[in-house]
Amino acid sequence: MRYSLSIIILFLCFGGIAGIFWHQEYRYSLPTPVPANYKAVLVGQPVSSQEFDAVLPQGPLFLHFYNPDCPCSRFNARYLKSLIRTYEDSVQLFIVVPSEKAKHKALREFGKDHQYFIDENGKLAATYGVYATPQAVLIDRKGNLFYRGNYNKSRYCTTRATNYAELALIALLNNQPPPQFEFYATQSYGCELPTNENERQFNFY
């Protein structure tokens, strides 16, 4: 009886550890599920949005879709900071968050010297074909989608050869055509965007 009880306890412990591993690690190594109503937005496609059309003449846009409650977004934060330091004078960067609460957390992570945009109803994300975080979106001066996808094949952005977002940004700044990347660049990995059916708003900060 005691032996059987020990086996059951060990089984429950193993199940708990496996559940934690799935929640924290393995599920984020899988592609993010594509929403049933998802509409793909192709590179080169005009992506007009009233929120950003007015600022496009000032330079190309770099939109970072960020959710502080997403582990993948947090893993990506350090790398994004390095990109900001390198390219902040060349592009207009906006950190796009899903809520006011998320914006306050983003401020603690990235500071007050950046522009933030609250996309509570996901309209902006849908405009650019984003359904997961973290994701990078680059828009050229003509208002066309130049890149939408991942920052790197590695969660910790340690594989320099797959710095997809940065390579696309370099091409954009050098007036080159959008790079042709592998599957891992545009297949979304990370966390699904949070949903909220309550009334939402769009705000610049």
Backbone as JSON Lines, residues from 0, in Angstrom:
{"i":0,"aa":"M","n":[0.83,-1.2,0.0],"ca":[0.0,0.0,0.0],"c":[0.87,1.26,0.0]}
{"i":1,"aa":"R","n":[1.89,1.24,0.88],"ca":[2.78,2.38,0.95],"c":[3.54,2.56,-0.36]}
{"i":2,"aa":"Y","n":[3.92,1.45,-0.99],"ca":[4.63,1.5,-2.27],"c":[3.74,2.12,-3.34]}
{"i":3,"aa":"S","n":[2.47,1.7,-3.37],"ca":[1.53,2.22,-4.36],"c":[1.3,3.72,-4.15]}
{"i":4,"aa":"L","n":[1.22,4.14,-2.88],"ca":[1.03,5.55,-2.58],"c":[2.23,6.38,-3.04]}
{"i":5,"aa":"S","n":[3.43,5.82,-2.86],"ca":[4.65,6.51,-3.29],"c":[4.66,6.68,-4.8]}
{"i":6,"aa":"I","n":[4.22,5.63,-5.5],"ca":[4.17,5.69,-6.97],"c":[3.19,6.77,-7.42]}
{"i":7,"aa":"I","n":[2.05,6.84,-6.75],"ca":[1.05,7.85,-7.11],"c":[1.58,9.26,-6.87]}
{"i":8,"aa":"I","n":[2.26,9.45,-5.73],"ca":[2.82,10.76,-5.42],"c":[3.88,11.16,-6.44]}
{"i":9,"aa":"L","n":[4.75,10.2,-6.81],"ca":[5.77,10.48,-7.81],"c":[5.14,10.81,-9.16]}
{"i":10,"aa":"F","n":[4.08,10.1,-9.5],"ca":[3.38,10.35,-10.77],"c":[2.78,11.75,-10.78]}
{"i":11,"aa":"L","n":[2.16,12.14,-9.64],"ca":[1.57,13.47,-9.55],"c":[2.64,14.56,-9.63]}
{"i":12,"aa":"C","n":[3.78,14.32,-8.98],"ca":[4.89,15.29,-9.04],"c":[5.41,15.43,-10.46]}
{"i":13,"aa":"F","n":[5.57,14.29,-11.13],"ca":[6.05,14.32,-12.51],"c":[5.06,15.05,-13.41]}
{"i":14,"aa":"G","n":[3.75,14.79,-13.18],"ca":[2.74,15.47,-13.97],"c":[2.77,16.97,-13.75]}
{"i":15,"aa":"G","n":[2.99,17.38,-12.47],"ca":[3.07,18.8,-12.17],"c":[4.26,19.47,-12.84]}
{"i":16,"aa":"I","n":[5.4,18.78,-12.79],"ca":[6.62,19.32,-13.43],"c":[6.42,19.43,-14.93]}
{"i":17,"aa":"A","n":[5.81,18.38,-15.51],"ca":[5.56,18.4,-16.96],"c":[4.62,19.54,-17.33]}
{"i":18,"aa":"G","n":[3.6,19.78,-16.48],"ca":[2.67,20.86,-16.74],"c":[3.35,22.22,-16.7]}
{"i":19,"aa":"I","n":[4.23,22.41,-15.73],"ca":[4.97,23.67,-15.63],"c":[5.88,23.86,-16.84]}
{"i":20,"aa":"F","n":[6.55,22.78,-17.24],"ca":[7.43,22.85,-18.41],"c":[6.63,23.24,-19.65]}
{"i":21,"aa":"W","n":[5.46,22.64,-19.82],"ca":[4.62,22.96,-20.98],"c":[4.21,24.42,-20.96]}
{"i":22,"aa":"H","n":[3.81,24.89,-19.78],"ca":[3.33,26.27,-19.68],"c":[4.45,27.27,-19.91]}
{"i":23,"aa":"Q","n":[5.62,27.0,-19.39],"ca":[6.71,27.96,-19.42],"c":[7.64,27.83,-20.61]}
{"i":24,"aa":"E","n":[7.75,26.65,-21.17],"ca":[8.77,26.43,-22.19],"c":[8.24,25.86,-23.5]}
{"i":25,"aa":"Y","n":[7.77,24.64,-23.46],"ca":[7.52,23.91,-24.7],"c":[6.47,24.57,-25.58]}
{"i":26,"aa":"R","n":[5.37,25.04,-24.97],"ca":[4.31,25.59,-25.81],"c":[4.77,26.82,-26.57]}
{"i":27,"aa":"Y","n":[5.78,27.54,-26.04],"ca":[6.26,28.71,-26.74],"c":[7.25,28.36,-27.85]}
{"i":28,"aa":"S","n":[7.66,27.1,-27.91],"ca":[8.51,26.66,-29.02],"c":[7.67,26.24,-30.22]}
{"i":29,"aa":"L","n":[6.36,26.2,-30.05],"ca":[5.45,25.84,-31.13],"c":[4.91,27.11,-31.78]}
{"i":30,"aa":"P","n":[4.52,27.04,-33.05],"ca":[3.91,28.21,-33.69],"c":[2.66,28.66,-32.93]}
{"i":31,"aa":"T","n":[2.47,29.94,-32.86],"ca":[1.27,30.47,-32.22],"c":[0.05,30.11,-33.07]}
{"i":32,"aa":"P","n":[-1.01,29.59,-32.46],"ca":[-2.22,29.23,-33.24],"c":[-2.75,30.42,-34.03]}
{"i":33,"aa":"V","n":[-3.06,30.19,-35.29],"ca":[-3.59,31.25,-36.15],"c":[-5.07,31.43,-35.84]}
{"i":34,"aa":"P","n":[-5.51,32.65,-35.55],"ca":[-6.93,32.89,-35.26],"c":[-7.82,32.46,-36.42]}
{"i":35,"aa":"A","n":[-9.02,32.03,-36.1],"ca":[-9.94,31.53,-37.13],"c":[-10.29,32.6,-38.16]}
{"i":36,"aa":"N","n":[-10.36,33.84,-37.71],"ca":[-10.75,34.94,-38.62],"c":[-9.55,35.71,-39.15]}
{"i":37,"aa":"Y","n":[-8.36,35.12,-39.09],"ca":[-7.14,35.84,-39.46],"c":[-7.1,36.12,-40.96]}
{"i":38,"aa":"K","n":[-6.71,37.35,-41.3],"ca":[-6.52,37.75,-42.69],"c":[-5.06,38.13,-42.88]}
{"i":39,"aa":"A","n":[-4.37,37.4,-43.73],"ca":[-2.96,37.63,-43.95],"c":[-2.74,38.97,-44.64]}
{"i":40,"aa":"V","n":[-1.65,39.64,-44.26],"ca":[-1.25,40.9,-44.89],"c":[0.11,40.64,-45.51]}
{"i":41,"aa":"L","n":[0.22,40.85,-46.81],"ca":[1.43,40.5,-47.55],"c":[2.42,41.66,-47.61]}
{"i":42,"aa":"V","n":[3.69,41.32,-47.69],"ca":[4.73,42.33,-47.87],"c":[4.48,43.09,-49.16]}
{"i":43,"aa":"G","n":[4.6,44.4,-49.1],"ca":[4.34,45.25,-50.26],"c":[2.92,45.75,-50.32]}
{"i":44,"aa":"Q","n":[2.05,45.22,-49.47],"ca":[0.65,45.62,-49.47],"c":[0.48,46.94,-48.73]}
{"i":45,"aa":"P","n":[-0.33,47.87,-49.27],"ca":[-0.6,49.12,-48.55],"c":[-1.31,48.81,-47.23]}
{"i":46,"aa":"V","n":[-0.85,49.43,-46.17],"ca":[-1.44,49.16,-44.85],"c":[-1.77,50.49,-44.19]}
{"i":47,"aa":"S","n":[-2.68,51.22,-44.79],"ca":[-3.04,52.54,-44.29],"c":[-3.75,52.43,-42.94]}
{"i":48,"aa":"S","n":[-3.34,53.28,-42.01],"ca":[-4.01,53.37,-40.72],"c":[-3.99,54.82,-40.29]}
{"i":49,"aa":"Q","n":[-5.14,55.31,-39.85],"ca":[-5.23,56.73,-39.5],"c":[-4.3,57.09,-38.35]}
{"i":50,"aa":"E","n":[-3.93,56.09,-37.56],"ca":[-3.07,56.36,-36.41],"c":[-1.65,56.76,-36.82]}
{"i":51,"aa":"F","n":[-1.17,56.25,-37.98],"ca":[0.23,56.46,-38.34],"c":[0.46,57.13,-39.69]}
{"i":52,"aa":"D","n":[-0.57,57.25,-40.51],"ca":[-0.38,57.85,-41.84],"c":[0.24,59.24,-41.76]}
{"i":53,"aa":"A","n":[-0.15,60.01,-40.75],"ca":[0.31,61.39,-40.65],"c":[1.8,61.49,-40.35]}
{"i":54,"aa":"V","n":[2.38,60.45,-39.74],"ca":[3.8,60.56,-39.36],"c":[4.73,59.88,-40.36]}
{"i":55,"aa":"L","n":[4.18,59.2,-41.35],"ca":[5.03,58.5,-42.32],"c":[5.99,59.4,-43.08]}
{"i":56,"aa":"P","n":[5.59,60.64,-43.46],"ca":[6.55,61.49,-44.17],"c":[7.82,61.77,-43.37]}
{"i":57,"aa":"Q","n":[7.76,61.59,-42.05],"ca":[8.93,61.85,-41.22],"c":[9.94,60.7,-41.26]}
{"i":58,"aa":"G","n":[9.54,59.57,-41.82],"ca":[10.45,58.43,-41.89],"c":[9.72,57.12,-41.72]}
{"i":59,"aa":"P","n":[10.37,56.01,-42.04],"ca":[9.72,54.7,-41.91],"c":[9.34,54.38,-40.47]}
{"i":60,"aa":"L","n":[8.38,53.49,-40.32],"ca":[7.88,53.11,-39.01],"c":[8.43,51.76,-38.57]}
{"i":61,"aa":"F","n":[8.74,51.68,-37.31],"ca":[9.12,50.42,-36.68],"c":[8.14,50.24,-35.5]}
{"i":62,"aa":"L","n":[7.23,49.29,-35.64],"ca":[6.26,49.01,-34.59],"c":[6.65,47.73,-33.87]}
{"i":63,"aa":"H","n":[6.78,47.82,-32.57],"ca":[7.1,46.65,-31.76],"c":[5.86,46.26,-30.97]}
{"i":64,"aa":"F","n":[5.28,45.1,-31.28],"ca":[4.11,44.62,-30.57],"c":[4.58,43.86,-29.34]}
{"i":65,"aa":"Y","n":[4.21,44.41,-28.18],"ca":[4.78,43.96,-26.91],"c":[3.68,43.7,-25.89]}
{"i":66,"aa":"N","n":[3.8,42.58,-25.19],"ca":[2.9,42.27,-24.09],"c":[3.77,41.86,-22.9]}
{"i":67,"aa":"P","n":[3.83,42.67,-21.84],"ca":[4.71,42.36,-20.71],"c":[4.32,41.08,-19.98]}
{"i":68,"aa":"D","n":[3.09,40.59,-20.18],"ca":[2.67,39.35,-19.55],"c":[3.08,38.13,-20.35]}
{"i":69,"aa":"C","n":[3.69,38.34,-21.5],"ca":[4.15,37.24,-22.36],"c":[5.62,36.97,-22.08]}
{"i":70,"aa":"P","n":[5.98,35.75,-21.66],"ca":[7.39,35.43,-21.41],"c":[8.28,35.71,-22.61]}
{"i":71,"aa":"C","n":[7.77,35.42,-23.81],"ca":[8.58,35.62,-25.01],"c":[8.88,37.1,-25.23]}
{"i":72,"aa":"S","n":[7.92,37.96,-24.92],"ca":[8.16,39.4,-25.02],"c":[9.23,39.84,-24.04]}
{"i":73,"aa":"R","n":[9.19,39.28,-22.84],"ca":[10.18,39.65,-21.83],"c":[11.57,39.15,-22.23]}
{"i":74,"aa":"F","n":[11.65,37.94,-22.8],"ca":[12.94,37.43,-23.26],"c":[13.52,38.32,-24.35]}
{"i":75,"aa":"N","n":[12.63,38.92,-25.15],"ca":[13.04,39.73,-26.29],"c":[13.44,41.15,-25.91]}
{"i":76,"aa":"A","n":[13.07,41.6,-24.7],"ca":[13.21,43.01,-24.33],"c":[14.65,43.5,-24.4]}
{"i":77,"aa":"R","n":[15.58,42.71,-23.92],"ca":[16.98,43.15,-23.92],"c":[17.48,43.36,-25.35]}
{"i":78,"aa":"Y","n":[17.12,42.46,-26.24],"ca":[17.55,42.6,-27.63],"c":[16.92,43.83,-28.27]}
{"i":79,"aa":"L","n":[15.63,44.05,-27.99],"ca":[14.97,45.22,-28.55],"c":[15.65,46.5,-28.09]}
{"i":80,"aa":"K","n":[16.06,46.56,-26.85],"ca":[16.75,47.75,-26.35],"c":[18.02,48.02,-27.15]}
{"i":81,"aa":"S","n":[18.72,46.95,-27.54],"ca":[19.93,47.14,-28.33],"c":[19.6,47.68,-29.72]}
{"i":82,"aa":"L","n":[18.48,47.22,-30.3],"ca":[18.05,47.73,-31.6],"c":[17.68,49.2,-31.49]}
{"i":83,"aa":"I","n":[16.99,49.56,-30.41],"ca":[16.59,50.94,-30.22],"c":[17.82,51.86,-30.15]}
{"i":84,"aa":"R","n":[18.81,51.44,-29.39],"ca":[20.02,52.26,-29.26],"c":[20.71,52.45,-30.61]}
{"i":85,"aa":"T","n":[20.65,51.43,-31.45],"ca":[21.36,51.49,-32.73],"c":[20.6,52.27,-33.79]}
{"i":86,"aa":"Y","n":[19.26,52.15,-33.8],"ca":[18.49,52.67,-34.93],"c":[17.47,53.75,-34.57]}
{"i":87,"aa":"E","n":[17.43,54.2,-33.34],"ca":[16.38,55.12,-32.94],"c":[16.41,56.45,-33.7]}
{"i":88,"aa":"D","n":[17.55,56.83,-34.24],"ca":[17.63,58.08,-34.99],"c":[17.25,57.91,-36.46]}
{"i":89,"aa":"S","n":[17.01,56.67,-36.88],"ca":[16.75,56.4,-38.3],"c":[15.3,56.03,-38.58]}
{"i":90,"aa":"V","n":[14.57,55.6,-37.57],"ca":[13.18,55.2,-37.76],"c":[12.32,55.79,-36.64]}
{"i":91,"aa":"Q","n":[11.03,55.76,-36.87],"ca":[10.07,56.16,-35.84],"c":[9.6,54.9,-35.13]}
{"i":92,"aa":"L","n":[9.97,54.77,-33.9],"ca":[9.64,53.56,-33.15],"c":[8.44,53.78,-32.24]}
{"i":93,"aa":"F","n":[7.5,52.85,-32.31],"ca":[6.35,52.85,-31.41],"c":[6.27,51.47,-30.76]}
{"i":94,"aa":"I","n":[6.11,51.45,-29.46],"ca":[5.91,50.2,-28.74],"c":[4.41,50.04,-28.55]}
{"i":95,"aa":"V","n":[3.85,49.01,-29.18],"ca":[2.4,48.8,-29.19],"c":[2.03,47.8,-28.11]}
{"i":96,"aa":"V","n":[1.16,48.2,-27.21],"ca":[0.77,47.35,-26.09],"c":[-0.75,47.14,-26.1]}
{"i":97,"aa":"P","n":[-1.24,46.07,-25.46],"ca":[-2.67,45.76,-25.54],"c":[-3.56,46.45,-24.53]}
{"i":98,"aa":"S","n":[-2.99,47.16,-23.55],"ca":[-3.83,47.77,-22.53],"c":[-3.06,48.87,-21.8]}
{"i":99,"aa":"E","n":[-3.8,49.65,-21.02],"ca":[-3.18,50.69,-20.2],"c":[-2.26,50.06,-19.16]}
{"i":100,"aa":"K","n":[-2.69,48.96,-18.59],"ca":[-1.87,48.26,-17.6],"c":[-0.56,47.79,-18.21]}
{"i":101,"aa":"A","n":[-0.65,47.25,-19.42],"ca":[0.55,46.79,-20.12],"c":[1.47,47.95,-20.44]}
{"i":102,"aa":"K","n":[0.9,49.11,-20.72],"ca":[1.71,50.29,-21.02],"c":[2.54,50.7,-19.81]}
{"i":103,"aa":"H","n":[1.94,50.64,-18.62],"ca":[2.68,51.0,-17.41],"c":[3.84,50.03,-17.17]}
{"i":104,"aa":"K","n":[3.62,48.75,-17.44],"ca":[4.7,47.77,-17.29],"c":[5.78,48.0,-18.33]}
{"i":105,"aa":"A","n":[5.36,48.36,-19.55],"ca":[6.33,48.63,-20.63],"c":[7.18,49.84,-20.29]}
{"i":106,"aa":"L","n":[6.58,50.82,-19.66],"ca":[7.34,52.01,-19.25],"c":[8.45,51.64,-18.27]}
{"i":107,"aa":"R","n":[8.16,50.72,-17.38],"ca":[9.18,50.28,-16.43],"c":[10.3,49.53,-17.13]}
{"i":108,"aa":"E","n":[9.95,48.83,-18.21],"ca":[10.95,48.04,-18.94],"c":[11.78,48.9,-19.89]}
{"i":109,"aa":"F","n":[11.13,49.79,-20.64],"ca":[11.81,50.52,-21.7],"c":[12.03,52.0,-21.4]}
{"i":110,"aa":"G","n":[11.34,52.54,-20.4],"ca":[11.52,53.94,-20.05],"c":[10.53,54.88,-20.73]}
{"i":111,"aa":"K","n":[10.61,56.15,-20.38],"ca":[9.66,57.16,-20.84],"c":[10.09,57.87,-22.11]}
{"i":112,"aa":"D","n":[11.24,57.54,-22.63],"ca":[11.76,58.26,-23.79],"c":[11.26,57.7,-25.12]}
{"i":113,"aa":"H","n":[10.31,56.78,-25.09],"ca":[9.8,56.17,-26.3],"c":[8.32,56.47,-26.47]}
{"i":114,"aa":"Q","n":[7.81,56.24,-27.67],"ca":[6.4,56.46,-27.96],"c":[5.65,55.14,-27.79]}
{"i":115,"aa":"Y","n":[4.51,55.22,-27.1],"ca":[3.7,54.03,-26.82],"c":[2.33,54.2,-27.46]}
{"i":116,"aa":"F","n":[1.77,53.07,-27.83],"ca":[0.44,53.09,-28.46],"c":[-0.38,51.96,-27.88]}
{"i":117,"aa":"I","n":[-1.57,52.29,-27.38],"ca":[-2.46,51.28,-26.8],"c":[-3.41,50.78,-27.88]}
{"i":118,"aa":"D","n":[-3.37,49.49,-28.13],"ca":[-4.2,48.85,-29.16],"c":[-5.14,47.85,-28.48]}
{"i":119,"aa":"E","n":[-6.05,48.38,-27.68],"ca":[-6.86,47.52,-26.83],"c":[-7.81,46.61,-27.59]}
{"i":120,"aa":"N","n":[-8.29,47.01,-28.73],"ca":[-9.23,46.15,-29.46],"c":[-8.57,45.36,-30.58]}
{"i":121,"aa":"G","n":[-7.25,45.49,-30.69],"ca":[-6.53,44.69,-31.69],"c":[-6.7,45.15,-33.12]}
{"i":122,"aa":"K","n":[-7.29,46.33,-33.32],"ca":[-7.52,46.81,-34.69],"c":[-6.21,47.06,-35.41]}
{"i":123,"aa":"L","n":[-5.27,47.69,-34.72],"ca":[-3.99,47.98,-35.35],"c":[-3.25,46.68,-35.68]}
{"i":124,"aa":"A","n":[-3.28,45.74,-34.76],"ca":[-2.63,44.45,-35.0],"c":[-3.21,43.78,-36.23]}
{"i":125,"aa":"A","n":[-4.53,43.82,-36.37],"ca":[-5.18,43.2,-37.53],"c":[-4.78,43.91,-38.82]}
{"i":126,"aa":"T","n":[-4.61,45.22,-38.76],"ca":[-4.21,45.99,-39.95],"c":[-2.89,45.49,-40.51]}
{"i":127,"aa":"Y","n":[-1.98,45.09,-39.62],"ca":[-0.65,44.67,-40.05],"c":[-0.46,43.15,-40.03]}
{"i":128,"aa":"G","n":[-1.53,42.41,-39.75],"ca":[-1.43,40.95,-39.78],"c":[-0.74,40.36,-38.57]}
{"i":129,"aa":"V","n":[-0.81,41.05,-37.43],"ca":[-0.15,40.58,-36.21],"c":[-1.17,39.86,-35.33]}
{"i":130,"aa":"Y","n":[-0.81,38.69,-34.82],"ca":[-1.7,37.99,-33.89],"c":[-0.92,37.37,-32.72]}
{"i":131,"aa":"A","n":[0.33,37.78,-32.55],"ca":[1.15,37.25,-31.46],"c":[2.16,38.29,-31.03]}
{"i":132,"aa":"T","n":[2.75,38.06,-29.86],"ca":[3.85,38.9,-29.4],"c":[5.01,38.01,-28.97]}
{"i":133,"aa":"P","n":[6.25,38.49,-29.13],"ca":[6.63,39.78,-29.72],"c":[6.65,39.69,-31.25]}
{"i":134,"aa":"Q","n":[6.32,40.78,-31.9],"ca":[6.37,40.86,-33.36],"c":[6.88,42.23,-33.77]}
{"i":135,"aa":"A","n":[7.62,42.25,-34.86],"ca":[8.12,43.49,-35.43],"c":[7.37,43.8,-36.72]}
{"i":136,"aa":"V","n":[7.02,45.05,-36.91],"ca":[6.37,45.49,-38.15],"c":[7.13,46.7,-38.68]}
{"i":137,"aa":"L","n":[7.53,46.64,-39.94],"ca":[8.21,47.76,-40.59],"c":[7.33,48.27,-41.72]}
{"i":138,"aa":"I","n":[7.14,49.58,-41.75],"ca":[6.33,50.23,-42.78],"c":[7.19,51.24,-43.5]}
{"i":139,"aa":"D","n":[7.23,51.17,-44.83],"ca":[8.05,52.13,-45.56],"c":[7.33,53.47,-45.68]}
{"i":140,"aa":"R","n":[8.02,54.46,-46.25],"ca":[7.48,55.82,-46.32],"c":[6.21,55.9,-47.16]}
{"i":141,"aa":"K","n":[6.01,54.94,-48.06],"ca":[4.82,54.94,-48.9],"c":[3.62,54.29,-48.21]}
{"i":142,"aa":"G","n":[3.84,53.78,-47.02],"ca":[2.74,53.16,-46.3],"c":[2.53,51.7,-46.65]}
{"i":143,"aa":"N","n":[3.57,51.06,-47.2],"ca":[3.48,49.64,-47.54],"c":[4.16,48.78,-46.49]}
{"i":144,"aa":"L","n":[3.62,47.61,-46.27],"ca":[4.24,46.68,-45.32],"c":[5.58,46.2,-45.88]}
{"i":145,"aa":"F","n":[6.64,46.42,-45.14],"ca":[7.97,45.99,-45.56],"c":[8.37,44.69,-44.88]}
{"i":146,"aa":"Y","n":[7.96,44.54,-43.65],"ca":[8.27,43.31,-42.9],"c":[7.29,43.16,-41.76]}
{"i":147,"aa":"R","n":[6.83,41.94,-41.53],"ca":[6.06,41.61,-40.36],"c":[6.5,40.22,-39.91]}
{"i":148,"aa":"G","n":[7.08,40.12,-38.73],"ca":[7.52,38.8,-38.31],"c":[8.32,38.81,-37.03]}
{"i":149,"aa":"N","n":[9.12,37.77,-36.89],"ca":[9.88,37.55,-35.67],"c":[11.2,38.3,-35.68]}
{"i":150,"aa":"Y","n":[11.77,38.44,-34.5],"ca":[13.06,39.09,-34.37],"c":[14.21,38.13,-34.65]}
{"i":151,"aa":"N","n":[14.03,36.87,-34.28],"ca":[15.11,35.91,-34.38],"c":[14.54,34.5,-34.28]}
{"i":152,"aa":"K","n":[15.25,33.54,-34.82],"ca":[14.84,32.14,-34.69],"c":[15.0,31.65,-33.27]}
{"i":153,"aa":"S","n":[15.95,32.22,-32.55],"ca":[16.21,31.85,-31.16],"c":[15.38,32.73,-30.23]}
{"i":154,"aa":"R","n":[14.82,32.13,-29.2],"ca":[14.03,32.9,-28.24],"c":[14.83,34.03,-27.63]}
{"i":155,"aa":"Y","n":[16.11,33.78,-27.37],"ca":[16.95,34.78,-26.73],"c":[17.7,35.65,-27.73]}
{"i":156,"aa":"C","n":[17.36,35.54,-29.01],"ca":[17.95,36.37,-30.07],"c":[19.47,36.25,-30.08]}
{"i":157,"aa":"T","n":[19.97,35.04,-29.96],"ca":[21.42,34.82,-29.91],"c":[21.99,34.34,-31.24]}
{"i":158,"aa":"T","n":[21.11,34.04,-32.21],"ca":[21.58,33.56,-33.5],"c":[21.63,34.73,-34.48]}
{"i":159,"aa":"R","n":[22.78,35.34,-34.62],"ca":[22.89,36.58,-35.4],"c":[22.47,36.4,-36.86]}
{"i":160,"aa":"A","n":[22.7,35.21,-37.41],"ca":[22.34,34.98,-38.81],"c":[20.84,35.03,-39.04]}
{"i":161,"aa":"T","n":[20.06,34.91,-37.95],"ca":[18.6,34.95,-38.1],"c":[18.0,36.18,-37.4]}
{"i":162,"aa":"N","n":[18.73,37.27,-37.39],"ca":[18.19,38.53,-36.87],"c":[17.26,39.13,-37.91]}
{"i":163,"aa":"Y","n":[16.13,38.47,-38.13],"ca":[15.25,38.81,-39.24],"c":[14.82,40.28,-39.23]}
{"i":164,"aa":"A","n":[14.31,40.75,-38.1],"ca":[13.8,42.11,-38.04],"c":[14.9,43.13,-38.31]}
{"i":165,"aa":"E","n":[16.07,42.92,-37.74],"ca":[17.17,43.86,-37.95],"c":[17.65,43.84,-39.4]}
{"i":166,"aa":"L","n":[17.75,42.66,-39.99],"ca":[18.17,42.57,-41.39],"c":[17.16,43.26,-42.3]}
{"i":167,"aa":"A","n":[15.88,43.11,-42.0],"ca":[14.85,43.79,-42.78],"c":[14.95,45.3,-42.59]}
{"i":168,"aa":"L","n":[15.21,45.74,-41.37],"ca":[15.34,47.16,-41.09],"c":[16.53,47.76,-41.83]}
{"i":169,"aa":"I","n":[17.64,47.05,-41.87],"ca":[18.82,47.52,-42.6],"c":[18.5,47.67,-44.09]}
{"i":170,"aa":"A","n":[17.79,46.69,-44.64],"ca":[17.4,46.75,-46.05],"c":[16.49,47.95,-46.3]}
{"i":171,"aa":"L","n":[15.55,48.19,-45.4],"ca":[14.63,49.31,-45.55],"c":[15.38,50.64,-45.52]}
{"i":172,"aa":"L","n":[16.31,50.79,-44.6],"ca":[17.05,52.04,-44.47],"c":[18.0,52.27,-45.64]}
{"i":173,"aa":"N","n":[18.37,51.19,-46.32],"ca":[19.27,51.31,-47.47],"c":[18.52,51.27,-48.8]}
{"i":174,"aa":"N","n":[17.2,51.45,-48.74],"ca":[16.36,51.49,-49.94],"c":[16.47,50.23,-50.78]}
{"i":175,"aa":"Q","n":[16.64,49.12,-50.12],"ca":[16.7,47.82,-50.79],"c":[15.34,47.14,-50.72]}
{"i":176,"aa":"P","n":[15.09,46.17,-51.57],"ca":[13.81,45.45,-51.51],"c":[13.73,44.6,-50.25]}
{"i":177,"aa":"P","n":[12.53,44.23,-49.84],"ca":[12.38,43.39,-48.65],"c":[13.14,42.07,-48.81]}
{"i":178,"aa":"P","n":[13.88,41.66,-47.81],"ca":[14.62,40.39,-47.89],"c":[13.67,39.19,-47.99]}
{"i":179,"aa":"Q","n":[14.15,38.13,-48.6],"ca":[13.4,36.87,-48.67],"c":[13.9,35.97,-47.56]}
{"i":180,"aa":"F","n":[13.07,35.78,-46.55],"ca":[13.47,34.99,-45.39],"c":[12.85,33.6,-45.42]}
{"i":181,"aa":"E","n":[13.35,32.75,-44.53],"ca":[12.81,31.41,-44.38],"c":[11.51,31.45,-43.58]}
{"i":182,"aa":"F","n":[10.91,30.28,-43.47],"ca":[9.64,30.1,-42.79],"c":[9.64,30.67,-41.38]}
{"i":183,"aa":"Y","n":[10.75,30.5,-40.66],"ca":[10.8,30.9,-39.26],"c":[10.74,32.41,-39.05]}
{"i":184,"aa":"A","n":[10.9,33.18,-40.09],"ca":[10.84,34.63,-39.94],"c":[9.41,35.12,-39.81]}
{"i":185,"aa":"T","n":[8.49,34.55,-40.56],"ca":[7.14,35.08,-40.62],"c":[6.09,34.21,-39.96]}
{"i":186,"aa":"Q","n":[6.42,32.96,-39.62],"ca":[5.5,32.13,-38.86],"c":[5.55,32.56,-37.4]}
{"i":187,"aa":"S","n":[4.46,33.09,-36.91],"ca":[4.47,33.69,-35.57],"c":[4.73,32.67,-34.47]}
{"i":188,"aa":"Y","n":[5.68,33.01,-33.61],"ca":[5.97,32.24,-32.4],"c":[5.84,33.19,-31.21]}
{"i":189,"aa":"G","n":[5.36,32.69,-30.1],"ca":[5.23,33.53,-28.93],"c":[3.89,33.36,-28.28]}
{"i":190,"aa":"C","n":[3.28,34.47,-27.86],"ca":[2.01,34.45,-27.14],"c":[0.9,35.03,-28.0]}
{"i":191,"aa":"E","n":[-0.28,34.44,-27.89],"ca":[-1.43,35.0,-28.57],"c":[-1.76,36.37,-27.99]}
{"i":192,"aa":"L","n":[-2.24,37.26,-28.84],"ca":[-2.65,38.57,-28.35],"c":[-3.82,38.4,-27.39]}
{"i":193,"aa":"P","n":[-3.82,39.14,-26.27],"ca":[-4.96,39.05,-25.34],"c":[-6.21,39.61,-25.98]}
{"i":194,"aa":"T","n":[-7.36,39.07,-25.59],"ca":[-8.64,39.55,-26.11],"c":[-9.43,40.19,-24.99]}
{"i":195,"aa":"N","n":[-10.21,41.17,-25.37],"ca":[-11.05,41.89,-24.39],"c":[-12.26,42.42,-25.13]}
{"i":196,"aa":"E","n":[-13.44,41.97,-24.75],"ca":[-14.65,42.34,-25.46],"c":[-15.27,43.65,-24.95]}
{"i":197,"aa":"N","n":[-14.64,44.25,-23.94],"ca":[-15.16,45.51,-23.43],"c":[-14.82,46.65,-24.39]}
{"i":198,"aa":"E","n":[-15.35,47.81,-24.15],"ca":[-15.07,48.99,-24.98],"c":[-13.61,49.33,-24.88]}
{"i":199,"aa":"R","n":[-12.97,49.64,-26.02],"ca":[-11.54,49.94,-26.03],"c":[-11.29,51.29,-26.69]}
{"i":200,"aa":"Q","n":[-10.02,51.7,-26.65],"ca":[-9.66,52.98,-27.21],"c":[-8.27,52.9,-27.84]}
{"i":201,"aa":"F","n":[-7.95,53.89,-28.68],"ca":[-6.62,54.01,-29.27],"c":[-6.01,55.3,-28.73]}
{"i":202,"aa":"N","n":[-4.82,55.22,-28.22],"ca":[-4.18,56.4,-27.66],"c":[-2.69,56.42,-27.95]}
{"i":203,"aa":"F","n":[-2.17,57.59,-28.29],"ca":[-0.73,57.8,-28.36],"c":[-0.26,58.3,-26.99]}
{"i":204,"aa":"Y","n":[0.97,57.94,-26.63],"ca":[1.57,58.43,-25.38],"c":[3.0,58.85,-25.63]}
